[in-house]
Amino acid sequence: MADRNALSKIGLLFMATTLLVMMTGAVVVADHLSGRLTIDEQVTAGTASDVGGHAN
């Protein structure tokens, strides 16, 4: 028979982990919907060739 005290501690750990994941997901979705989330910055293709200021 399993120990009830140990099972309750494991249950609390799973509950806390689940709440953390749900709250993180809610913040990410809310930021995405409001347009504040930027994953990657857009880089133009020609910017690396202009390093040093020398024109060809």
Secondary structure as GFF3:
##gff-version 3
##sequence-region A 1 56
A	DSSP	alpha_helix	4	34	.	.	.	ID=ss1
A	DSSP	three_ten_helix	48	50	.	.	.	ID=ss2
###
